[in-house]
Amino acid sequence: MTSSFSIVVASAPEAKGLFEQVIPALQAEGHKVTSCYGSDFQGVDREALADAQILLSYGLAVGAHEYGAAPNLIAVISPTLGYEWIDVD
């Protein structure tokens, strides 16, 4: 039996095409996925973020505010090289 996760996809608009290919595969595996595309986290569904266990993000800075809004978060995944926009401290 596999675990299902609550996943929030928050990304810059230019990555929408990438995530539109990934999201159906995640949903087919039983994961709950909420997505939002914008220049920051302002448009992200706050309830979905509060429930999220995984944040899949591209092109948006992830810091204390986002971590505080997502108390159940166990992973931040960014499909790119580097992590300077993710606050790891």
C-alpha positions, 0 to 999 in steps of 0.5 A: 500500500502506498501513501498518498500526499497532499501536494501544492504546486506553486510556480512561476507561470513559465513552468505551467507547461511542465507541471501540467504534465506532472500533475495528472501523473501525481493524481493518478497515483492518488495524491491530492494536488492543488496548483497555482501559477504566479509571481509569488505565493499570494495566489496560493490556496491557504487551506491547501498550503496548510494541509500540504505535506509536499511543496513542489515549487519552481521560480518562487522563493520559499522562506519563513512565511511559506514554512509557517503557512505549511505546518505539515510540510515534510518536503520542498521539491524544486525541479531545477539545479541549486536551492538558493531561493529555498531557505534551509536555515 
